[in-house]
Amino acid sequence: MIENSWKYGNQFLVWATAVAVLLLVGCRSLSPDQYGESVAGCDGQIYSDPAESPYVLPFTVGETFMTGLTNCSSSYHGPGEPDQYAFDFDMPVGTPFTAARAGTVFKVVEDAPSSGGGAGNYVIIDHQDSTYGLYYHSPQDGIDVKVGDEVEQGDVLGVTGRSGLAGYPHLHFIVVKGDPAYPYDGLAISFSNALPADVVLKSRTEYEAGSH
């Protein structure tokens, strides 16, 4: 009886070890998205692995800023809103903001009052793949580029302010696909140089722009 128990116990141990090895090998072959670690959208959108993202934080390397509203949080960033995948970065008036990705300047509006309702002042960058980067709330005459300019990732586009529907100074940033006119279709993105390297930036959290 003891001999049989020992025999079956060893067989179970071998079986359990084999299953564990198979699971480990299988998990290593999965991408972060397949693990489920990168699925964080409020409606099941899948975010790219930050290490593979073509986007960087829209401010100067080495700078640190607090986030305000982020993805699927509240107000205009709430689930189901056109801006549900937008990020707000709390930046003082006059702070330079930079291109999160290279592209061509598609549209510039900088003649709106530096504070007040409406869309305010903004710049749109065409990424040449049917996606656009939108940067909002610059002060009047606060954009440094013009339509048709080619910009590289990290180039300064202008300075931040509180024009349009902004209760305080910040940069409102979103990537959209298709027509960039509001109400647009936002994309769930991550940033390759955010420190800490969260897949989805958290609200009310400080992030440093690492090198890229």
LOTIBA-84902 format. One record per residue (C-alpha): residue number from 1; x, y, z; residue in one letter. Coordinates in steps of 0.1 Angstrom, whole numbers, plus 5000, padded with zeros to 4 digits. Last residue first. Layout:
residues N
NODE num   xx   yy   zz residuo
NODE NUM    X    Y    Z       A
...
END
This chain:
residues 212
NODE num   xx   yy   zz residuo
NODE 212 5138 5586 4735       H
NODE 211 5150 5599 4769       S
NODE 210 5126 5599 4798       G
NODE 209 5097 5623 4802       A
NODE 208 5088 5623 4839       E
NODE 207 5054 5615 4851       Y
NODE 206 5036 5627 4883       E
NODE 205 5002 5612 4890       T
NODE 204 4968 5629 4895       R
NODE 203 4952 5606 4869       S
NODE 202 4970 5574 4859       K
NODE 201 4988 5570 4826       L
NODE 200 4979 5537 4809       V
NODE 199 5007 5512 4803       V
NODE 198 5026 5527 4832       D
NODE 197 5063 5532 4828       A
NODE 196 5071 5554 4858       P
NODE 195 5085 5573 4840       L
NODE 194 5069 5577 4806       A
NODE 193 5093 5572 4777       N
NODE 192 5074 5548 4754       S
NODE 191 5040 5564 4759       F
NODE 190 5007 5544 4757       S
NODE 189 4978 5548 4733       I
NODE 188 4941 5542 4732       A
NODE 187 4928 5559 4701       L
NODE 186 4901 5586 4699       G
NODE 185 4874 5588 4672       D
NODE 184 4865 5624 4666       Y
NODE 183 4835 5646 4676       P
NODE 182 4852 5669 4667       Y
NODE 181 4872 5672 4635       A
NODE 180 4902 5649 4632       P
NODE 179 4887 5628 4605       D
NODE 178 4902 5593 4606       G
NODE 177 4920 5581 4637       K
NODE 176 4925 5602 4668       V
NODE 175 4955 5608 4692       V
NODE 174 4947 5630 4722       I
NODE 173 4964 5657 4742       F
NODE 172 4950 5684 4764       H
NODE 171 4978 5706 4777       L
NODE 170 4971 5724 4810       H
NODE 169 4963 5758 4825       P
NODE 168 4930 5758 4845       Y
NODE 167 4893 5756 4838       G
NODE 166 4899 5748 4802       A
NODE 165 4870 5749 4777       L
NODE 164 4888 5772 4753       G
NODE 163 4922 5788 4761       S
NODE 162 4940 5778 4792       R
NODE 161 4977 5779 4783       G
NODE 160 5005 5757 4769       T
NODE 159 5033 5767 4746       V
NODE 158 5041 5758 4710       G
NODE 157 5051 5729 4688       L
NODE 156 5085 5722 4702       V
NODE 155 5101 5693 4684       D
NODE 154 5103 5660 4704       G
NODE 153 5093 5637 4675       Q
NODE 152 5102 5655 4643       E
NODE 151 5081 5681 4626       V
NODE 150 5074 5688 4590       E
NODE 149 5057 5722 4585       D
NODE 148 5027 5722 4561       G
NODE 147 5005 5744 4584       V
NODE 146 5025 5766 4607       K
NODE 145 5046 5760 4638       V
NODE 144 5052 5780 4670       D
NODE 143 5017 5780 4684       I
NODE 142 5009 5804 4713       G
NODE 141 4995 5833 4693       D
NODE 140 4965 5833 4717       Q
NODE 139 4972 5810 4745       P
NODE 138 4975 5772 4739       S
NODE 137 4946 5750 4751       H
NODE 136 4948 5719 4729       Y
NODE 135 4972 5695 4712       Y
NODE 134 4957 5670 4687       L
NODE 133 4978 5641 4673       G
NODE 132 4964 5627 4641       Y
NODE 131 4960 5592 4627       T
NODE 130 4953 5582 4590       S
NODE 129 4989 5569 4586       D
NODE 128 5007 5601 4577       Q
NODE 127 5011 5612 4613       H
NODE 126 4991 5644 4607       D
NODE 125 4998 5669 4635       I
NODE 124 4969 5691 4648       I
NODE 123 4976 5724 4666       V
NODE 122 4953 5742 4691       Y
NODE 121 4938 5774 4703       N
NODE 120 4904 5775 4720       G
NODE 119 4878 5749 4713       A
NODE 118 4849 5770 4726       G
NODE 117 4848 5789 4758       G
NODE 116 4872 5815 4773       G
NODE 115 4908 5822 4780       S
NODE 114 4937 5831 4757       S
NODE 113 4912 5844 4732       P
NODE 112 4911 5825 4699       A
NODE 111 4936 5835 4671       D
NODE 110 4958 5805 4675       E
NODE 109 4943 5777 4654       V
NODE 108 4967 5755 4635       V
NODE 107 4959 5726 4612       K
NODE 106 4977 5697 4595       F
NODE 105 5013 5702 4607       V
NODE 104 5032 5672 4592       T
NODE 103 5044 5642 4612       G
NODE 102 5067 5630 4639       A
NODE 101 5053 5617 4672       R
NODE 100 5046 5631 4707       A
NODE  99 5055 5666 4693       A
NODE  98 5065 5690 4721       T
NODE  97 5049 5713 4746       F
NODE  96 5067 5745 4759       P
NODE  95 5054 5759 4792       T
NODE  94 5039 5794 4787       G
NODE  93 5010 5789 4812       V
NODE  92 5019 5763 4838       P
NODE  91 5015 5726 4828       M
NODE  90 4990 5701 4842       D
NODE  89 4990 5674 4816       F
NODE  88 4956 5663 4804       D
NODE  87 4953 5630 4785       F
NODE  86 4927 5620 4760       A
NODE  85 4913 5585 4754       Y
NODE  84 4877 5593 4766       Q
NODE  83 4878 5625 4746       D
NODE  82 4850 5616 4721       P
NODE  81 4829 5606 4752       E
NODE  80 4818 5570 4757       G
NODE  79 4836 5565 4790       P
NODE  78 4844 5599 4806       G
NODE  77 4872 5621 4795       H
NODE  76 4848 5651 4789       Y
NODE  75 4838 5648 4826       S
NODE  74 4854 5617 4842       S
NODE  73 4881 5592 4841       S
NODE  72 4881 5570 4810       C
NODE  71 4916 5579 4800       N
NODE  70 4933 5608 4819       T
NODE  69 4921 5638 4838       L
NODE  68 4949 5658 4854       G
NODE  67 4984 5645 4850       T
NODE  66 5013 5659 4870       M
NODE  65 5044 5671 4852       F
NODE  64 5081 5661 4852       T
NODE  63 5107 5675 4827       E
NODE  62 5138 5654 4818       G
NODE  61 5129 5652 4782       V
NODE  60 5107 5681 4771       T
NODE  59 5069 5676 4768       F
NODE  58 5044 5657 4748       P
NODE  57 5052 5623 4764       L
NODE  56 5065 5599 4737       V
NODE  55 5045 5580 4711       Y
NODE  54 5055 5552 4686       P
NODE  53 5047 5526 4713       S
NODE  52 5068 5495 4713       E
NODE  51 5083 5498 4749       A
NODE  50 5049 5510 4761       P
NODE  49 5033 5477 4750       D
NODE  48 5003 5489 4730       S
NODE  47 4970 5496 4746       Y
NODE  46 4940 5474 4738       I
NODE  45 4905 5489 4739       Q
NODE  44 4881 5469 4761       G
NODE  43 4855 5496 4766       D
NODE  42 4871 5514 4795       C
NODE  41 4905 5507 4780       G
NODE  40 4930 5487 4802       A
NODE  39 4941 5458 4782       V
NODE  38 4979 5459 4784       S
NODE  37 4983 5433 4811       E
NODE  36 4958 5409 4794       G
NODE  35 4986 5384 4789       Y
NODE  34 4977 5385 4752       Q
NODE  33 4984 5422 4752       D
NODE  32 5018 5417 4769       P
NODE  31 5027 5392 4741       S
NODE  30 5025 5355 4747       L
NODE  29 5054 5331 4740       S
NODE  28 5066 5334 4776       R
NODE  27 5031 5324 4788       C
NODE  26 5032 5292 4768       G
NODE  25 5067 5282 4781       V
NODE  24 5055 5287 4817       L
NODE  23 5023 5268 4811       L
NODE  22 5041 5239 4795       L
NODE  21 5066 5238 4824       V
NODE  20 5039 5238 4850       A
NODE  19 5020 5211 4832       V
NODE  18 5051 5189 4831       A
NODE  17 5058 5195 4868       T
NODE  16 5023 5185 4877       A
NODE  15 5025 5153 4857       W
NODE  14 5059 5143 4872       V
NODE  13 5046 5150 4907       L
NODE  12 5014 5130 4900       F
NODE  11 5035 5101 4889       Q
NODE  10 5057 5103 4920       N
NODE   9 5026 5103 4942       G
NODE   8 5012 5073 4923       Y
NODE   7 5043 5053 4930       K
NODE   6 5047 5064 4966       W
NODE   5 5011 5055 4973       S
NODE   4 5016 5021 4956       N
NODE   3 5046 5014 4978       E
NODE   2 5028 5024 5009       I
NODE   1 5000 5000 5000       M
END
